[in-house]
Amino acid sequence: MNSVGDTSSSDGRAPDNWPLWQFVTKLGKSSEGGGNQNFTCNFCNVTYKGSYSRVKAHLLKLVGSGIKSCPKITVGKIIEMSKLEGEAIERRECSSKIKMVPLPRSMSSSSQSSFSMSASNPYLFKKDGHEPKKRKGAGDNPIENAFNLQMREELDGEIARMFYSSGLPFNLARNPHYVRAFTLAANSNITGYVPPGYNALRTKLLTKERTNLEGQLVHTKDTWRTKEVSLVCDGWTDPQRRPLINFMAINENGSMFIRAVNCQGEFKDKWFISNLIKEVIIQVGVTNVVQVVTDNAPVCRAAGLLVEEAYPHIFWTPCVVHTLNLALKNICAAKNTEVNEVTYVECHWITQIIATATMIKNFINNHSMRLSMFNEFSKLKLLSIAETRFASSIIMLKRFKKVKQQLQSMVISERWTTYRDDDFAKARLVKDKLLDDIWWDQIDYIIGFSDPIYEMLRVCDKDTPCLHLVFGMWDTMISKVRASIYKHENKRDFEESSFWNVVRKILEDRWNKSNTPLHCLAHSLNPRWVTDPVEWWVNHGSTAPHLQSISVKLFGQVSSSSCCERNWSTYSFIHSTKRNQITPQRAEDLVYVHSNLRLLSRQTPQYKQGDTKMWDVGGDDFETFDDVGILGIASLSIDEPELESDIFVDEVNEEPCGDRDDPSDLVI
């Protein structure tokens, strides 16, 4: 292929359909005659005169043509125009010559082997009796040579093959360390560099990175003496069914992962858990801990009381998010027991609505043809939510409401009758329910009165300070729930509502079991409706220095342990200690490095914008076809509503009715 610099028309009169004419404005023939034109560049708005070769030299910044290069042209535009020019030349030559069939090229080694084969047998690649002509490739183009386009393509191919062959998740491409590694290698002249191997990654480099991280975390640890921390711990089970307990230290200056304990084979009673907590308290510093936050399980409560007994200045605080979730479960899934009879009578209709919605969801999702038909009507999925996740039933009903029109269109379509024969009775029930306005009104009612609970759950489910807000938020939430119920029942404030009495008792009982003196003290010290509480106490609390110190510490504490439940596959990403020959100490180092690298990344500006925004939220595993559509809402954070718009871009682009601010859109 001829170079772009040599592709002027041989007679000096370039046809008007040459591609680069579109980037200039023709002003008419030049008085000099020939193929010369007066033209104005559309980028720099400067007028020149000359033939097409000068237009090309100006736009592509080719020297030696007697015309100034355009200063406003970007590199990307040059590459785009260069490709247009090359394609035009190729089309012109192909119209007069028989086109040769080029060999596929993927790597430099294959290119070299192809060249050696053609050199040893010059007749090997002839077609129709013609000699093979030189392939029009990137190597003949000065613009492409300048930007190493061929090498870029080869590198892209090798990186892609690394992903495909190892089964790496595509979300890895958003990891800032992945981007930084290849950028550093490409911009540095490290001749003969070989990436670290199997042994180096699991031994000396791992040890070195832990040492490096501990140095970076010194600043975070230094704040523990003055602002103190909340020690947050939560138990969970990884994909290998190993029971784990995570420990993190959190204050307003950031989070730090302390350790993850594998409790396999241990009897997890109050003594075992309290001893683990005490070990971590000593590691963090006895005088540096304000509270220990766990979930609301009875064994955790008992362990927390043992910790309070050992360290009277440290409070045990139950997780507010777990408390709210338990309240929702008491309302939405009331048990039919003698003690719970009144609650069951008032709330059983909610359980029936949720059961019907679950049946409809399963009826559609568990049949490939019905699911395919639903996908034709709706770009949003019908979510399946694990029962252990926060607000699972409410999130499912929110999605039903969002796809109401699509569901109704599906069941009244002619195709619905085709795929109902295997279970005619259930198909009829599904259709009747989806077209029943009363059923949809009940869903709206459930979503309406539970929304204040759901919103408070979202606010508390994060690792930012909100301990001082919990007391006030709980009162406000209860008032909003009451207002929603009374509005639906058309009751006045002084009238009784049996349903509200049941809901109020559930919410108040949960609060009475979970509130602590720490909540009350933080609420009392909070100068609400005035200004930022920390700023107020710094400016006006000098007359009460001890109270000022306590206030500043409390306003920097969290109220939830769910930040320990991030979808980071903390232990499962190690795969297998046997497979990778990882000792227990190396496994602990790996988890420490893995978690704290991510926590530090969350404190950078790049985490909140750009291509690496929220890069760690998408998870570490390849999505399989098992449990398709399962929503692991609590494995992430319910306070991360931007996940769908940032990670699942393709799905959002197809969802004109989607609400990006609704966490129920999170599809994992």
N, C-alpha and C positions, 0 to 999 in steps of 0.2 A: 504494500500500500504506500502510495506517495505520502510524504509528510504534508502536514497542513500548510506549512510555509511555502510549499511548492505547488499549490493547487490553484493557481490563478488560471484563468481561461487562456488557452494557447493563442488565441487570436486577439486577446485583450478585450473582447466584448463578452463579458459574463452574462448569461441569461438572467432575466428578472426573477426567475424562481430559485436562484441560489439562496441558501437559507439565511445568510448573515445580512441580506438586504432588509430583513424585517426589524433589525435592531437600529436602523438609521432611518432618517426621513429624507427622501429624495426631493431636491429643489429644482431639478431640471438639468438639461444638458449643459456641459461646460463649453465655453467659447473655444476651447482648445481642440474640440472635435474628438473623434475616435470613440472609445467607450467611456470617456471621462464624464463624471456627474458631479454636480454640487450636492453635498449631503450634510445633514446635521446629525451628530451622534445623539441617540436617545438617552444616553447615560450622563455624558458631561456637557451636552447642549452646545458643543463647539462645532462650527461649520468648516468643512474641508472640501477639497475637490480632488477627483482622481477616479480610478477604475475600481473594480471589485477587489482587486488585490490590495489596494490601500484600505478599503473598508475592513478587510480581513486582518491586515497588519495592525490597524488601529484597535480593533476589538480584542484580538488575541494577543496583543502586546508583542508582535513579532518585530524585531529590529532589522534595519537595513532596507526599509522600503520607503524612506523619505517622508514618514508621517509620525507624529507623536502618538505614543501609546495612551489609551484612555485611562485616566487616573481613578475613575469611579467603578471600574469593573472589579468584581470580586473573584476569588479563586474558583468558587463553585460555578459562577456564571461562565468563566473561561472554559472549564471542563465541559459544561453543557453545550456551549457553542462549538467547541472542538468536535464533540461527538456528532452534532448536526452536520458540520462541514464534512467530516469523514464519511458519514452515511450518504450524503449527496454525491460525493465523488465515487463511492462504491456503486451506487445505483447507475451512474452514468457509464462507468466502465462495464458493468454487467450487461448493459443493453447492447453492447457491441461485441462482447466476448462470451465464450462459454464459461459459466461459473464453475470453479473447482470446488470439490467437497473437502473442507479442511478436517483434519483430525481433531478429536476432542482433546482439550488441554486442561489439566487440573493442577499439576505441580511442575516445578522446574525439572524434576527428574524425568517425568513423562515427556516433557518437551525435548530434552536431550536425547532420549531414546528414539523419539520419532525422527529427529534430525539424523541420527546415525543410521537408521534404517533406510531413510530416503537417500542418503549419501551412498550407501553400499549398493543400492539398486535403484537407479534413476528412473526406471520404468514402472516402479511399484505403484505409484499413485497417479498414473496418467489416466485421463478420462477422455473418451472419444478421440483418441489419437493426438491429443494436445499435450504439450509439456506443462507440468504443474507450475503455476505462477506463484510468486512470493505471496504468502498469506498477509492479508491486511490485518495487522495486529497492533497491540499497544506499543510494541518495541520500536515501531517506525514513527511514532507521533511525538514530537518534541514536547508538547504540553503534557501528555501522559507520562513521558519519561521524567519530566520535571517533578511530578508528584508521585512517581513510583506506583502508578495505578495497578500494574500487573502484580507487584509484590504485595500491595494492599489486598488484592483479591485472593492471593494465595494464603496470606495470613488469616483473612476472614474465613477461608475454607478450612484451615487447620483448626482454628478455634471452634468452628461449628462442629467439626468431626469429633473434637474432644468432648463437647456436650453430648452429641448423639451416641458415641460409643460407650461413654461412662454412665449414661442415664442421669446427667446432671440436670437439676431443675432450671428452667429458663429464667426464673427469678434471680439466679446468680448473676445474670448480666447487669442487674441494677445495683450490685454490690460495689460500693466506692473503692474497695481494695482491689477488686477485679479490674476495674477501669484504670486505677492508678498503676497497677503492676504492668499492664501492657503499654500504657503511655510512657512510663519510665523506661521500659526496655526499648521502645521504638525511638525515643528521643536521646538515648545514651549510646555512645559508641563503645560497647562492651564486646569486643571481638572475642569469639570463642566461648561466650557465656553459656553455661549449661544450667538449667533450672535445678533447684534442690531435689534430691531423690527421696525415696521411701524412708530410709533410715534418718536422714537429716531432718525431715519434716516432723517425725515423731520423737526425736530426741533433742539434739542441741538447739535447733531453731525454736522448738516449743518452750524449752527452758529459758532461752534468751528472750522470747516474747513475753513470758510471764514476768521476768525481771523488768522488762521495758514497761509493761502495763502497771506494775506496782509503783514505778517511778512516776507515771502519769497520774496515778490516783492519790499521790501524796497530798496534792492540793485539796482534794475532796475530803481526805481523812483529817486534814488540819482544821476543817470547819466543825468537826464533831465535838471538840472541846467547848466551843462557844455556843453553837446552835443545837448540839445534841442530835440524836437520830431516832427514827422508829425502826425497830427490828421487825421485819416482816417475814413470816414463814407460812408456807402452804404445802400441803401434801397432794400428790397426784400420781398417776400410774402411766408409765411410758408405753410405747407400742410393744415392747418386749414383756409387758406385764410386771415390770419392776416397780415396787412402791418407792417413791422418792420424796424427800422433803427439801425444798429450796429455802435458802436464807438470803435476805437482802437487807442492806442498811440504807435508809432513805431519809433525806431532809430536803429543804428547798434548794440546796446547791447541787442536787443530783442523786442518782442511785448508784449503789455499788453492790455487785454480786459477791457474797461472802463464800458460800459453799453449797453443794447439793449432796445430800446424804442418801446413799442407797440402803434402804431399810429391809432388803430382802432377807428373809429368815429370822427377822427380829419380831418380838411380840410388842406391838406399838401401844403400850399402855401409858398412863399419865406419867409414870416414873421415867420411862424411856424418853418420851417427848420432852419432858421438863429438863432432863439431863442434857439433851441436845441443845435446847435453848440456852441453858446456863453456860455451856461450853462456848457458844457463839457470843453471848454477852461478855464473857471474860475476854474473848478474842477482840471484840470491838472496844471494850473498856466499860467497866461497870458504871462509872460516872458519866458516860457518854450516851446512855440509853434512856429515853423518856418512856417508851411504851413498847410492848410486844403485841403485834397484830397477827391474829390467826383467824381461821374460819370458826364457825359456831358449833362445831361438833362437841358433844359432852366431854370426850377425852381431851380435847384441846382446852376446854374451859377448866377442867380439873388440873391440867398441866400448867395453865396460866396462873391458877391460884397458888400452886406450889412455887412458881417463880416469884409471885408477889410476896409470899412468905419468906423466901430467901433474900429478896431485895425489896424492902418496903417502899423505896422511892420509885420503883418501876411498876407501871400499870399494865395489866392485861386488857387488851381492847379487842372485842369481837369485830370481825369485818362487817362494815355497814352494807356492802354490796350483797354478801351472803344473807344478811338479815332481811333485806328488801326482797331478795329472790325467794326466801322461805315464806315471806308474807304473801307474795304472788301465788306461790304454790298452794298455800292454805286456802286462798280464795278461788283459784282456778281448778283445783283438784281436791275438793273437800272429801274427807274420808267418812264413810257411813259407819260411825261408831256410836255407842250409847252416850259417851261424853260429848261427842261432836254432833249430836242430832240436830240442834237448831241451825248450826252452820251448814250442815249438809242440806237441810230443807231449803235454805235461802240461796245457796250457791250451786246446787246440783245442776241447774239449767246451764251454767257456764261450762261445767264439765261435759255436758251433752253437746254443746255447740262445738267445743274443741275436739271432741271425739268424732263428730260428724265431719269437721274440716279435715282431720287426719285421715279419715276413711276416704274422702274424696281425693285427697292428695295421693294416697297410696293406690287408689283405683286408676288414676291417670298415670302415675309414675311407674307402676309395676307392669304396665302393658306397653310394649314398644310402639305399637301402631297408635294407641291413644296418646302416648307421650309425643310422638311425631306430629300428630294432628294438633295437639295443644301448642307445640312449638311453632306451628305455622300461624297461629293466631296471636301468640304472645312472644315477645323477645325476652321477657323476664321468666325466671324459672319458679316452679313451685318448690319451696325450700323444705328440706327435711332437717329438723333441728334436734340434736342430741338432747335427751331429757335432762342431762346434767348441766346443760348450758343455762346461762342467766336469761330470764324472761323468754324462754323458748316458745311457749304457747302464744304469747303476745306478738312476738316477731312473726310467727307463722300466720296469725290472723291479719296482721298488717299487710303481709304479702298477698293474702287472699283479697283484701279490699283493693289493693292496687291493680290486680288482674281480674277484677270482677267482670268488666265488660268483655274481656277476651274469653273468660270461662263461659259466660252466657252465650256468646256468639258461637262457641264450639258446640254446645249441647243442642242448639237449635239448627245446626247445619245438617245437611243431608248425610254427610259422612259419619255423623255420630251413630246413626242407626246401623251402620255397617259393622262397627266394632263393639257392639253391645251384646251380641248373641251368646258369648261365653258366660255371661252373668247378667241376664236380662233384668232381674229384679233389682240388683244393685245399680245397674245403669239407669233404671227408671228413678230410683231414689236419688241418685246424684243429680239427675236433670231436675227433679222436683225441688230439691234444696237450692240449687243454683239459680232457679227462677223464682224462688220464694222471697218476696220483699221483706217479710217478717223476719226470716232467718238472717238476712243481711242487716236489718235494723238491730238485731241482737248483737251481731258482730261489731257494728258501729258503737253500740252502748258499752261493750266490754273494752274496746280500744279507748273509748272516751274517758271512762272513770279510772282506768288503769294507767293512763298516760302520765299523770303526775308522779306515780311510783316509778314508771319507766324512765322518766326524765331525771329524777333524783338518782336513780341507779347509774345513769350515764355520767352524771356529774361526779359521782364518788368513785367510779371505776377507773381510776388513773393513779399515777404515782406523783401527782402534784399536791401541794398542801391544801387540805380542805377540812381538817379536824375541827376548826373553829366554826365551820359553817353547818355542820351536821345537825346540831340542836335546832337551829332556826329553820333549816330546810325541812326537817321532819314535821314541824308544826305547820309550815306552809303547805307541804304536800298533803297532809291530812285535811286541811281546809279546802284545798282544790278538789280532792276526791269527793268530799261531802257536797260541794257546790255542783259537781257534775251529776251525782246521783239525784240530788233534790231537783235539779233542772229537768232531768229525764222523767222523774215521777210527778212533776208539777206540784211539788209540795212547798209550803212556806217554811220559813226558818223555825217556827215554833211547833211545827207538826212532827210527829214521829214517823220514822221509816225503819221498818224491821230489817231491810237489807242493809241500810247504812249502819244500823246498830251492830250487825254482825261484822261488817268490814272494819268499822272503827275498833271493835274489840280485838280483831286480829292484828291491826296495825299498832294499837297501843300495847298489846301484850308483847309483841316483838320488840318494840322500843324499850319497854320496861326491862326486858331480859338482856338487852344489848347496850344500853346507855351506861356510861361510867362517869365518875367524878371528873375525869379529864375532859369529857365532852362539855359538861356543865361549866367548868372553869374556863375553858377556851371560849365558850359562848359568852360568858360574863365579861371577859376581858376584851372582847371584840367591839370596837367603836363602830357599830353598824350605822350605815347611811351617812357616814361622815367622810371618811377617806380610807385609803389603804391602811389596814390595821398596823402593820409593821412601821410604816412611815409615821403614823400618829404617835405610837409609843416612843419612837426614836426622838421625835420632836417635842413631845409633851410629857414624857415619863421620867424625866431626870429627877423629879422630886421624890419618886418612889423607885429607886434603883433596883431593889430586889424584885418588885412586881414587874418592872420593865424587863428584866432579864428573863423572868418566867414567861411573859407574854410573847417576846420575840421567839423563844424556843417553841412554844405551842403553835404559833402561827405558821411554823415551817414543817408541821407534821402531817402525815397522810392518815386516811381513815379506812383504807381497804387493803386486803392482802392479795387481791386479784392480779396485781402487777407481777406476782410470782408465777402466773399461769400463762405467760406469753407463749405463742406458738413457735418456740425456738428449738424444739426437740432437744432439750438440753443434754440428755444422755443418749437418746436414740441416734443422734447424728454421728456418734462415735462408731456406729454400726455394731461392732462386736469386739470386745477386748481380746478374745481368742483369735479372731480373724486378723486383727491389726497388731497382735502381739503387744498390747498396751498394758502396762502394769497399773495397779491401782493408783499410784502416785501420778503417773502420766495421765491417767483418766481424769483425775481431779484437776491437774494443771490444764488439761484440754477444756474442761467445762468452765473453769475460771476464766481462761483467755477468751473462749467463745462468747460467754455472756457479757463480760466487761467491755470487750471491743464494741459490742452492739450498744451497750449503755452509754459509752463515751460518744459513739457516733450520733446518738439521739440528742446530744447537747450541741451539735455543730449546726451552723446555718444551712449547710447543704442538705441536712436531713428534712428540712421543711420546704425545700424548693428544688426545682431542676429534675434531671433524670434519675437521681438517686433518692428522691423524696420517699420517705417511709419504706426504704428498701428492704428492711428486715421483717415487715409485717406479712409478706406473702407466704412465709413458711420455707422450710428447708427441703421438703420432700417433693418428688415428682407426684403429680396427681394420678392416681390409678383409676380404673373403672369400678373399683369397689366403693360403695357408698357415694355414688355420684350425686352431687347436689347437697351433700351434708353440710350444714352450717355450723362450724365450730366457733360460735360467737364468743364464748368466754376464754377460748384459747388465745384469742386476740384481746382487744379491748373494745368494749362497746362504745368507747369514746373516740374511736378512730373512723368516723363516717366518711373520710376521704379515701378510704381503701379502694372502694370499687372504681372510683374515677381515676385513680392513679395506677392501679395494678391491672385491672380488668378493663382496659381502655376500649378494646374491641366490643365488649358486651355493652358498655355504656353508650357507645356511638350508635348502637342499634336500639336503644331504649328511649324513645322520645317522651314516654310518660314516666320515666324513672326519676326518683328524687335522690340526688346525690348526697343529701344531708341526712338520709335515713339509714342507720346501720343495718336495717333489715334487708338492704340491697347487697350486703356482703355475701358473696358466693364463693365458697372454698371447695 
